[in-house]
Amino acid sequence: MTTPTPFPTLVFQAALAQDAAAFITVRGQTRQNAVSAERLAEFGITAESWAELMRSGKLPGHACHANGVLAGYCFGDLDTGEIIVLALLPEVEGMGAGKTLLELVMADLRAHGHQRLFLGCSSDPASRSYGFYRHLGWTSTGETDAHGDEVLEFFFKP
């Protein structure tokens, strides 16, 4: 008889600069839109540059740990109101971790005066992110970003 896999305990906390290398590792392990450390470095994103942005206060973020292991994170740009990245390991998809991480970062950005947030998202309806953001109230601007992703926006209600 097989023992069922226990439901992981999810713990959310403010992201820590010393975990920047782990964030890069997780980014390469996502189910869709995985980006390797080498590819991120081509964009100037390294553990060092990520940690520095976090220490500067310009990149607020939150992390999710499942049974003590980093399982996902979300970061936003304090200056622009952009959701920079939301990444989850496949093992925690569908457990509410992505929604919680996104809501935490959205709250951080709103607390700093942003009434409108935006992000780049796949325009492919078969992509998980396509339905995820729309279900949460994000709408298309009709524009695409430098990476060819559709730009979605979210307006906070007064």
MILO-435212 format. One record per residue (C-alpha): residue number from 1; x, y, z. Coordinates in nm, 4 decimals, always signed. Layout:
# residues N
+-------+----------+----------+----------+
| marpa |        u |        v |        w |
+-------+----------+----------+----------+
|   NUM |        X |        Y |        Z |
...
+-------+----------+----------+----------+
//
This chain:
# residues 158
+-------+----------+----------+----------+
| marpa |        u |        v |        w |
+-------+----------+----------+----------+
|     1 |  +0.0000 |  +0.0000 |  +0.0000 |
|     2 |  +0.1264 |  +0.3458 |  -0.0908 |
|     3 |  +0.1362 |  +0.6167 |  +0.1711 |
|     4 |  -0.0218 |  +0.9377 |  +0.0411 |
|     5 |  +0.2074 |  +1.2368 |  +0.0081 |
|     6 |  +0.1370 |  +1.4726 |  +0.2965 |
|     7 |  -0.0055 |  +1.8114 |  +0.2101 |
|     8 |  +0.2850 |  +2.0545 |  +0.2467 |
|     9 |  +0.2770 |  +2.3259 |  +0.5082 |
|    10 |  +0.3090 |  +2.6585 |  +0.3265 |
|    11 |  +0.4806 |  +2.9447 |  +0.5078 |
|    12 |  +0.4907 |  +3.2964 |  +0.3627 |
|    13 |  +0.7458 |  +3.5587 |  +0.4609 |
|    14 |  +0.9143 |  +3.8701 |  +0.3291 |
|    15 |  +1.1835 |  +3.7716 |  +0.0805 |
|    16 |  +1.5402 |  +3.7951 |  +0.2087 |
|    17 |  +1.8344 |  +3.9218 |  +0.0038 |
|    18 |  +2.0515 |  +3.6293 |  +0.1130 |
|    19 |  +1.8109 |  +3.3955 |  -0.0713 |
|    20 |  +1.8648 |  +3.5599 |  -0.4129 |
|    21 |  +2.0621 |  +3.2621 |  -0.5488 |
|    22 |  +1.7786 |  +3.0284 |  -0.4454 |
|    23 |  +1.5275 |  +3.2533 |  -0.6260 |
|    24 |  +1.7294 |  +3.2143 |  -0.9445 |
|    25 |  +1.7372 |  +2.8364 |  -0.9007 |
|    26 |  +1.3589 |  +2.8176 |  -0.8539 |
|    27 |  +1.3063 |  +3.0392 |  -1.1617 |
|    28 |  +1.4726 |  +2.7688 |  -1.3695 |
|    29 |  +1.2509 |  +2.4952 |  -1.2229 |
|    30 |  +0.9060 |  +2.6373 |  -1.2958 |
|    31 |  +0.6683 |  +2.4370 |  -1.5148 |
|    32 |  +0.6022 |  +2.7093 |  -1.7714 |
|    33 |  +0.8298 |  +2.9972 |  -1.8629 |
|    34 |  +1.1336 |  +2.8566 |  -1.6820 |
|    35 |  +1.4382 |  +3.0789 |  -1.7230 |
|    36 |  +1.7883 |  +2.9468 |  -1.6550 |
|    37 |  +2.0498 |  +3.1283 |  -1.4488 |
|    38 |  +2.2526 |  +3.1771 |  -1.7672 |
|    39 |  +1.9609 |  +3.3387 |  -1.9501 |
|    40 |  +1.8836 |  +3.5642 |  -1.6518 |
|    41 |  +2.2502 |  +3.6707 |  -1.6460 |
|    42 |  +2.2163 |  +3.7781 |  -2.0115 |
|    43 |  +1.9553 |  +4.0279 |  -1.8849 |
|    44 |  +2.1896 |  +4.1403 |  -1.6064 |
|    45 |  +2.0028 |  +3.9435 |  -1.3390 |
|    46 |  +2.2413 |  +3.7627 |  -1.1068 |
|    47 |  +2.2166 |  +3.6668 |  -0.7417 |
|    48 |  +2.4300 |  +3.9707 |  -0.6613 |
|    49 |  +2.2249 |  +4.2209 |  -0.8640 |
|    50 |  +1.8961 |  +4.0777 |  -0.7328 |
|    51 |  +2.0160 |  +4.0932 |  -0.3715 |
|    52 |  +2.1342 |  +4.4514 |  -0.4183 |
|    53 |  +1.7938 |  +4.5612 |  -0.5531 |
|    54 |  +1.6288 |  +4.3948 |  -0.2551 |
|    55 |  +1.8642 |  +4.5649 |  -0.0081 |
|    56 |  +1.7939 |  +4.9026 |  -0.1750 |
|    57 |  +1.4233 |  +4.8618 |  -0.0980 |
|    58 |  +1.3257 |  +4.9022 |  -0.4654 |
|    59 |  +1.2283 |  +4.5366 |  -0.5102 |
|    60 |  +0.9797 |  +4.4260 |  -0.2444 |
|    61 |  +0.9057 |  +4.0574 |  -0.2483 |
|    62 |  +0.7621 |  +3.7633 |  -0.0623 |
|    63 |  +0.8640 |  +3.4000 |  -0.0536 |
|    64 |  +0.6756 |  +3.0778 |  +0.0071 |
|    65 |  +0.8343 |  +2.7779 |  +0.1725 |
|    66 |  +0.6766 |  +2.4321 |  +0.1563 |
|    67 |  +0.7883 |  +2.2084 |  +0.4394 |
|    68 |  +1.0927 |  +2.4335 |  +0.4853 |
|    69 |  +1.1979 |  +2.4443 |  +0.1182 |
|    70 |  +1.1720 |  +2.7538 |  -0.1023 |
|    71 |  +0.8782 |  +2.6795 |  -0.3322 |
|    72 |  +0.7941 |  +3.0172 |  -0.4841 |
|    73 |  +0.8216 |  +3.3921 |  -0.4727 |
|    74 |  +0.6850 |  +3.7159 |  -0.6125 |
|    75 |  +0.8551 |  +4.0548 |  -0.6559 |
|    76 |  +0.7384 |  +4.3989 |  -0.7601 |
|    77 |  +0.9067 |  +4.7218 |  -0.8656 |
|    78 |  +0.8460 |  +4.9889 |  -0.6032 |
|    79 |  +0.9137 |  +5.2735 |  -0.8491 |
|    80 |  +0.6880 |  +5.1625 |  -1.1357 |
|    81 |  +0.4242 |  +4.9347 |  -0.9822 |
|    82 |  +0.5210 |  +4.6439 |  -1.2064 |
|    83 |  +0.4921 |  +4.2865 |  -1.0856 |
|    84 |  +0.8353 |  +4.1711 |  -1.1989 |
|    85 |  +0.8059 |  +3.7974 |  -1.1403 |
|    86 |  +0.5863 |  +3.5320 |  -0.9834 |
|    87 |  +0.7469 |  +3.1884 |  -0.9833 |
|    88 |  +0.6322 |  +2.8604 |  -0.8280 |
|    89 |  +0.7645 |  +2.5086 |  -0.8206 |
|    90 |  +0.5203 |  +2.2651 |  -0.9842 |
|    91 |  +0.4731 |  +2.0858 |  -0.6503 |
|    92 |  +0.2810 |  +2.3805 |  -0.5024 |
|    93 |  +0.0737 |  +2.4807 |  -0.8042 |
|    94 |  -0.2980 |  +2.4844 |  -0.7321 |
|    95 |  -0.2536 |  +2.5292 |  -0.3556 |
|    96 |  -0.3098 |  +2.9049 |  -0.3424 |
|    97 |  +0.0587 |  +2.9915 |  -0.3059 |
|    98 |  +0.0710 |  +3.1983 |  -0.6257 |
|    99 |  -0.2397 |  +3.3946 |  -0.5382 |
|   100 |  -0.1150 |  +3.4622 |  -0.1852 |
|   101 |  +0.2297 |  +3.5731 |  -0.3026 |
|   102 |  +0.0780 |  +3.8016 |  -0.5653 |
|   103 |  -0.1628 |  +3.9557 |  -0.3128 |
|   104 |  +0.1208 |  +4.0219 |  -0.0667 |
|   105 |  +0.3297 |  +4.2070 |  -0.3251 |
|   106 |  +0.0263 |  +4.3929 |  -0.4566 |
|   107 |  -0.0439 |  +4.5119 |  -0.1015 |
|   108 |  +0.3175 |  +4.6301 |  -0.0661 |
|   109 |  +0.2953 |  +4.8305 |  -0.3886 |
|   110 |  -0.0426 |  +4.9757 |  -0.2949 |
|   111 |  +0.0935 |  +5.0809 |  +0.0456 |
|   112 |  +0.3557 |  +5.2823 |  -0.1436 |
|   113 |  +0.0900 |  +5.4736 |  -0.3369 |
|   114 |  +0.0366 |  +5.2661 |  -0.6501 |
|   115 |  -0.3290 |  +5.2533 |  -0.7582 |
|   116 |  -0.2461 |  +5.0807 |  -1.0884 |
|   117 |  -0.0174 |  +4.7798 |  -1.1224 |
|   118 |  +0.0985 |  +4.6076 |  -1.4391 |
|   119 |  +0.2834 |  +4.2968 |  -1.5539 |
|   120 |  +0.3852 |  +4.1046 |  -1.8633 |
|   121 |  +0.1966 |  +3.7801 |  -1.9262 |
|   122 |  +0.1817 |  +3.5188 |  -2.1997 |
|   123 |  -0.0856 |  +3.5947 |  -2.4582 |
|   124 |  -0.1367 |  +3.2207 |  -2.5145 |
|   125 |  -0.4697 |  +3.1098 |  -2.3620 |
|   126 |  -0.3158 |  +2.7635 |  -2.3067 |
|   127 |  -0.0625 |  +2.9138 |  -2.0640 |
|   128 |  -0.1470 |  +2.8784 |  -1.6940 |
|   129 |  -0.0660 |  +3.2454 |  -1.6304 |
|   130 |  -0.3133 |  +3.3619 |  -1.8955 |
|   131 |  -0.6187 |  +3.2480 |  -1.6992 |
|   132 |  -0.4628 |  +3.2947 |  -1.3558 |
|   133 |  -0.4234 |  +3.6715 |  -1.3767 |
|   134 |  -0.7506 |  +3.7327 |  -1.5578 |
|   135 |  -0.9383 |  +3.5310 |  -1.2959 |
|   136 |  -0.7923 |  +3.7670 |  -1.0333 |
|   137 |  -0.9152 |  +4.0813 |  -1.2111 |
|   138 |  -0.6182 |  +4.1732 |  -1.4303 |
|   139 |  -0.7094 |  +4.3048 |  -1.7775 |
|   140 |  -0.5209 |  +4.3496 |  -2.1022 |
|   141 |  -0.3938 |  +4.6925 |  -2.2027 |
|   142 |  -0.3676 |  +4.5791 |  -2.5654 |
|   143 |  +0.0086 |  +4.6386 |  -2.5517 |
|   144 |  +0.3074 |  +4.4040 |  -2.5493 |
|   145 |  +0.6321 |  +4.4482 |  -2.3592 |
|   146 |  +0.9927 |  +4.4187 |  -2.4778 |
|   147 |  +0.9801 |  +4.0396 |  -2.4294 |
|   148 |  +0.6699 |  +4.0016 |  -2.6471 |
|   149 |  +0.4410 |  +3.9403 |  -2.3499 |
|   150 |  +0.0970 |  +4.0943 |  -2.3238 |
|   151 |  +0.0768 |  +4.3776 |  -2.0704 |
|   152 |  -0.1981 |  +4.3331 |  -1.8114 |
|   153 |  -0.3036 |  +4.5909 |  -1.5543 |
|   154 |  -0.4866 |  +4.5958 |  -1.2265 |
|   155 |  -0.6593 |  +4.8951 |  -1.0691 |
|   156 |  -0.7321 |  +4.9015 |  -0.6971 |
|   157 |  -1.0831 |  +5.0012 |  -0.6077 |
|   158 |  -1.1005 |  +5.3143 |  -0.3908 |
+-------+----------+----------+----------+
//
